[in-house]
Every structure is written in structure tokens, then in C-alpha cells.
Amino acid sequence: MSINENDVDVKKITIIYSDGTSKTINKGAVIEQNETDGEIKLNMEFCKFSGNDLINMIYGILEFASNTGMLDGKDESNDNEL
């Protein structure tokens, strides 16, 4: 797995929903996953984010995944085995 790094600061993150509405995030992160030649590549963008923010996000994501059953092996929409 490789991680892309960008030295330019992110000012804000905008999410555009399928119904045309949008939401601007002034503090947060976006992680894009791509696969090239069998290698998973992650592109991470952080906006006004600290190390403690990252730790809180990781714990939150793991708790969400556990509570929603994403880690129990029954999620057929994910091709990657956990």
C-alpha cells in the first residue's frame, strides 16, 4: 500500500450529494482509494487536522465499522478480505 503526500494545505472540503445539495467541511479528512496493478493506493487530504484528530477519527471509524457489521465478514460489497 502506498500513500500520496501533498505539501499544499487544504482550505476546505466540499461534498456534493446525488440530489445536488452540498456540504462544506472546514475540518476533516478525505481518503481516496485506487488500485493500480494490484497495488492499493490511498490519497489522503486533511483540512485543519491534528494527530489527535486522526486518532479520534480512526477509533470512530473502527467503532462505526464494528457497530454496522462491516468487520464481521458478511459485507459482500467489499472485495478485500479482512
DOZALUM-910031 format. One record per atom (N, C-alpha, C): x, y, z. Coordinates in steps of 0.05 Angstrom, whole numbers, padded with zeros to 5 digits, always signed. Layout:
N
XYZ...
***
This chain:
82
+00017-00023+00000+00000+00000+00000+00018+00025+00000+00012+00043-00017+00027+00068-00017+00009+00091-00010+00021+00113+00000+00005+00136+00008+00017+00161-00007+00000+00176-00020+00008+00200-00033+00010+00223-00013+00030+00240-00016+00032+00263+00001+00031+00288-00015+00018+00309-00005+00015+00334-00018+00023+00356+00001+00041+00374-00007+00050+00395+00012+00032+00420+00013+00011+00420-00003-00006+00444-00004-00028+00440+00017-00033+00461+00034-00054+00460+00055-00081+00460+00042-00099+00443+00053-00127+00443+00044-00142+00464+00059-00157+00481+00045-00172+00502+00057-00200+00493+00067-00213+00476+00051-00239+00465+00058-00245+00441+00040-00264+00425+00049-00272+00401+00033-00302+00405+00028-00310+00401+00003-00338+00403-00005-00348+00376-00015-00370+00367-00003-00383+00343-00012-00408+00350-00027-00411+00338-00051-00435+00343-00067-00451+00317-00068-00476+00318-00058-00493+00295-00057-00508+00290-00083-00519+00266-00086-00532+00258-00111-00557+00275-00116-00569+00287-00096-00592+00304-00100-00585+00333-00107-00559+00339-00110-00550+00365-00117-00543+00383-00094-00550+00375-00069-00542+00391-00046-00513+00387-00040-00502+00405-00024-00474+00402-00018-00469+00410+00012-00446+00402+00021-00438+00408+00049-00409+00414+00048-00401+00436+00062-00373+00444+00064-00363+00436+00092-00340+00422+00092-00327+00413+00116-00303+00431+00120-00301+00445+00143-00279+00462+00148-00257+00449+00164-00263+00425+00176-00242+00410+00190-00249+00380+00186-00231+00365+00174-00237+00337+00170-00217+00324+00151-00225+00302+00139-00207+00287+00122-00222+00273+00100-00209+00268+00078-00220+00252+00056-00198+00232+00048-00206+00207+00045-00188+00186+00037-00198+00173+00011-00182+00174-00010-00190+00163-00036-00173+00137-00039-00187+00115-00047-00173+00090-00051-00174+00083-00081-00151+00077-00092-00149+00067-00120-00132+00043-00121-00136+00026-00141-00119+00002-00144-00107+00003-00172-00081+00001-00172-00066+00001-00198-00047-00023-00197-00048-00040-00217-00031-00063-00219-00031-00080-00194-00054-00083-00182-00057-00099-00158-00048-00086-00132-00039-00061-00134-00030-00047-00110-00051-00026-00102-00058-00026-00077-00077-00007-00067-00062+00019-00060-00073+00041-00071-00061+00067-00066-00081+00085-00052-00073+00099-00031-00090+00117-00016-00081+00145-00020-00099+00163-00025-00094+00192-00027-00109+00204-00004-00095+00216+00015-00107+00228+00039-00104+00258+00038-00127+00271+00043-00127+00300+00044-00137+00308+00072-00123+00325+00086-00130+00333+00113-00134+00363+00114-00155+00372+00127-00161+00400+00129-00162+00408+00159-00142+00424+00167-00140+00434+00195-00142+00410+00215-00125+00390+00211-00127+00365+00225-00101+00360+00241-00104+00351+00266-00081+00346+00283-00077+00316+00286-00056+00308+00299-00051+00280+00305-00073+00268+00323-00082+00284+00343-00104+00274+00360-00130+00271+00344-00135+00290+00325-00159+00287+00308-00158+00261+00293-00134+00254+00282-00131+00230+00267-00137+00205+00284-00126+00205+00309-00131+00183+00327-00161+00180+00333-00174+00202+00339-00203+00202+00344-00218+00191+00319-00210+00199+00295-00223+00190+00271-00220+00160+00267-00196+00151+00271-00190+00122+00268-00208+00106+00287-00208+00114+00313-00225+00100+00332-00255+00101+00324-00263+00124+00315-00291+00128+00307-00298+00110+00283-00280+00109+00264-00285+00092+00240-00287+00062+00248-00268+00054+00265-00268+00026+00274-00294+00019+00290-00302+00038+00307-00327+00033+00322-00351+00032+00304-00352+00051+00284-00374+00050+00265-00374+00024+00250-00351+00015+00240-00350-00010+00225-00358-00034+00241-00350-00034+00266-00358-00056+00284-00388-00055+00290-00399-00032+00295-00427-00030+00302-00445-00036+00278-00436-00031+00254-00452-00036+00230-00447-00063+00217-00429-00079+00228-00424-00106+00218-00404-00107+00195-00391-00085+00189-00372-00085+00167-00348-00103+00172-00342-00109+00197-00318-00125+00204-00324-00154+00209-00349-00162+00206-00356-00190+00212-00354-00209+00188-00344-00199+00166-00340-00216+00142-00365-00220+00125-00387-00208+00132-00412-00212+00117-00417-00190+00096-00399-00170+00094-00403-00149+00075-00394-00158+00048-00412-00166+00031-00406-00176+00004-00398-00155-00016-00403-00129-00009-00397-00108-00028-00367-00101-00028-00352-00112-00009-00323-00106-00006-00308-00130-00017-00292-00126-00038-00276-00148-00049-00252-00156-00032-00243-00138-00015-00220-00143+00002-00228-00159+00027-00213-00180+00033-00218-00196+00057-00205-00182+00080-00219-00182+00103-00208-00171+00128-00195-00192+00144
***
